[in-house]
Amino acid sequence: MALVVGICGVGAVAGCTSAVAGLPLPAPGATAERRVFDASAVEDGVRSILEENYRVDGVGEISCPEDQPVVKGYSFRCDVRINGARKTVVVTNRDTEGEYEVSLPE
């Protein structure tokens, strides 16, 4: 299974996409002790990866859970509608800086 990587820049203030992957921002209120992903930014990153990297057509609503920790090896699932069908992608943290992988939809 191919995976595409996105990065969450801790100091980032704007911009949630790039040609390679999504750039989710830290959630408001996140601290150095407990950093969490911003769900909306992760959703944008997942959309970008699905459409631009995996070339998936018909990507609709994406829903990722709130307050997912930026912890190496931690994974969480996002629900995705593709051509009206409910699918799931797995987002896996690669490090403590917010770099993550997005699986192909299942």
TIMIMI-810107 format. One line per 5 residues: their letters; for each residue x, y, z of N, C-alpha, C. Coordinates in steps of 0.001 Angstrom, whole numbers. Example, Ala and Ser with C-alpha at 12.3 -4.5 7.8 and 13.67 -1.06 7.14 Angstrom:
BEGIN
AS = 13190,-5690,7800,12300,-4500,7800,13200,-3300,7800  12850,-2250,7080,13670,-1060,7140,12900,30,7870
This chain:
BEGIN
MALVV = 838,-1160,0,0,0,0,893,1236,0  656,2152,-916,1429,3385,-998,922,4376,37  1818,5155,570,1464,6191,1521,2072,7497,1067  1352,8585,1271,1855,9909,958,2003,10653,2267  3037,11439,2379,3382,12112,3622,2969,13571,3585
GICGV = 2416,14051,4694,2136,15461,4899,2930,15925,6100  3034,17232,6279,3813,17767,7392,3015,18857,8097  3047,18841,9421,2441,19886,10239,3570,20753,10764  3735,21942,10237,4788,22831,10707,4365,23528,11978  5135,23373,13021,4784,23951,14316,4714,25463,14236
GAVAG = 5610,26084,13491,5620,27533,13395,4791,28080,12255  4110,27220,11500,3341,27669,10342,2182,28545,10787  1914,29580,10005,799,30457,10323,-244,30500,9221  93,30082,8022,-878,30115,6932,-522,29065,5908  -1488,28727,5091,-1264,27769,4011,-1429,26350,4491
CTSAV = -2316,25603,3848,-2587,24239,4283,-2344,23217,3193  -1783,23611,2059,-1560,22644,995,-222,22901,327  274,21894,-343,1453,22030,-1182,1306,21051,-2321  2242,21047,-3243,2170,20127,-4371,2347,18687,-3916  3023,18484,-2797,3324,17135,-2345,2343,16638,-1305
AGLPL = 1957,17486,-361,1124,16989,727,449,18132,1446  -459,17793,2374,-1139,18784,3178,-243,19308,4276  -526,20515,4733,238,21115,5816,-719,21537,6925  -1203,20618,7739,-2104,21012,8806,-1387,21835,9858  -2113,22737,10464,-1555,23603,11494,-1856,23029,12868
PAPGA = -1042,23379,13868,-1373,22955,15222,-2719,23547,15629  -3485,22838,16389,-4792,23314,16825,-4626,24462,17805  -5601,25397,17829,-5546,26468,18821,-5498,25873,20220  -4663,26429,21068,-4550,25946,22434,-3573,24804,22619  -2995,24302,21523,-2012,23225,21648,-755,23784,22307
TAERR = -128,22993,23156,1083,23431,23835,2233,22515,23457  3434,22899,23881,4608,22067,23604,4467,20704,24273  3807,20659,25440,3632,19387,26132,2601,18501,25448  1554,19078,24901,496,18296,24262,86,18985,22967  757,18615,21899,415,19172,20599,-610,18267,19938
VFDAS = -1596,18892,19309,-2644,18147,18618,-2807,18714,17209  -3316,17872,16313,-3600,18315,14960,-4886,19131,14932  -4940,20108,14054,-6158,20838,13761,-6952,19994,12761  -8125,19510,13155,-8899,18574,12331,-9223,19151,10959  -9587,20416,10901,-9930,21046,9624,-8735,21072,8677
AVEDG = -7565,21378,9217,-6357,21407,8390,-5972,20001,7929  -6153,18997,8793,-5876,17614,8391,-6835,17210,7276  -8100,17586,7403,-9079,17279,6356,-8656,17884,5023  -8182,19136,5050,-7682,19770,3823,-6482,19012,3270  -5579,18590,4154,-4403,17842,3726,-4764,16494,3136
VRSIL = -5717,15797,3759,-6174,14503,3242,-6780,14691,1859  -7621,15719,1681,-8224,15995,370,-7143,16227,-684  -6173,17051,-343,-5088,17355,-1277,-4330,16091,-1675  -4005,15272,-697,-3263,14035,-969,-4093,13089,-1832  -5374,12926,-1494,-6225,12023,-2275,-6358,12496,-3719
EENYR = -6602,13787,-3902,-6842,14310,-5247,-5564,14488,-6057  -4527,15044,-5444,-3325,15401,-6195,-2308,14274,-6277  -2170,13491,-5226,-1147,12447,-5219,-1694,11085,-5628  -2858,10729,-5071,-3451,9438,-5416,-4361,9533,-6638  -4677,10769,-7069,-5530,11002,-8246,-6917,10376,-8088
VDGVG = -7479,10487,-6898,-8814,9965,-6627,-9835,11002,-7099  -10793,10570,-7917,-11871,11440,-8380,-13075,11297,-7458  -13894,12341,-7404,-15141,12274,-6656,-14997,12381,-5155  -13917,13030,-4671,-13733,13187,-3225,-14750,14203,-2714  -15556,13786,-1757,-16569,14657,-1167,-16193,15051,242
EISCP = -17149,14921,1147,-16954,15311,2541,-15872,14458,3204  -15037,15128,4002,-13996,14458,4785,-14192,14863,6240  -14124,13896,7136,-14301,14169,8558,-13207,13466,9356  -12363,14280,10003,-11301,13749,10866,-11615,14134,12311  -11267,13284,13265,-11558,13588,14669,-10720,14759,15187
EDQPV = -11291,15470,16131,-10621,16605,16775,-9543,16126,17746  -8583,17009,18019,-7602,16848,19098,-6787,15563,19042  -6396,15149,17837,-5547,13960,17718,-4106,14357,18021  -3430,13642,18909,-2095,14043,19351,-1030,13875,18273  -50,14762,18311,1112,14677,17426,2153,13844,18168
VKGYS = 2030,12516,18034,2888,11551,18720,3359,10529,17698  4656,10294,17642,5212,9345,16677,4531,7982,16795  4093,7460,15641,3480,6142,15592,1986,6117,15856  1428,7220,16354,-8,7270,16647,-798,7370,15343  -1874,6595,15222,-2724,6609,14029,-4161,6931,14400
FRCDV = -4854,7550,13464,-6292,7776,13607,-6933,7700,12230  -8246,7508,12221,-8978,7334,10965,-9791,8586,10644  -9877,8870,9350,-10749,9923,8856,-11759,9289,7908  -13012,9711,8009,-14050,9249,7092,-14026,10126,5848  -14184,9487,4692,-14142,10190,3410,-15292,9686,2547
RINGA = -15975,10598,1878,-16984,10220,878,-16327,10309,-494  -16363,9193,-1222,-15813,9148,-2578,-16920,8643,-3489  -17339,9519,-4407,-18468,9207,-5291,-19674,8728,-4491  -19888,9353,-3327,-21033,9037,-2483,-20847,7861,-1544  -19813,7060,-1749,-19570,5891,-897,-18698,6281,293
RKTVV = -19020,5722,1468,-18229,6005,2670,-16972,5149,2659  -15831,5809,2783,-14528,5151,2842,-13788,5673,4073  -12660,5047,4373,-11823,5454,5496,-10374,5531,5050  -9656,6544,5558,-8204,6596,5391,-7592,6588,6783  -6388,6070,6877,-5656,6061,8142,-4547,7099,8053
VTNRD = -4498,7981,9041,-3450,8995,9155,-2516,8524,10263  -1232,8355,9940,-251,7856,10903,862,8877,11077  1110,9274,12333,2198,10217,12626,3543,9534,12434  4415,10162,11669,5751,9617,11439,6763,10114,12459  6488,11254,13095,7428,11820,14063,6675,12735,15019
TEGEY = 7407,13458,15863,6777,14367,16818,6667,15787,16285  7065,15997,15034,6977,17316,14413,5710,17476,13585  4927,16416,13449,3673,16502,12714,3708,15927,11316  4808,15278,10946,4846,14613,9649,3969,13371,9736  3113,13176,8722,2181,12059,8776,2031,11403,7417
EVSLP = 1506,10180,7437,1211,9421,6229,-298,9282,6113  -782,9246,4872,-2197,9014,4607,-2305,7761,3754  -3098,6797,4208,-3266,5553,3459,-4211,5760,2283  -4226,4797,1393,-5238,4768,343,-6600,4538,990  -7670,5056,397,-9004,4838,967,-9404,3369,941
E = -10066,2935,1999,-10583,1561,2085,-12084,1605,2272
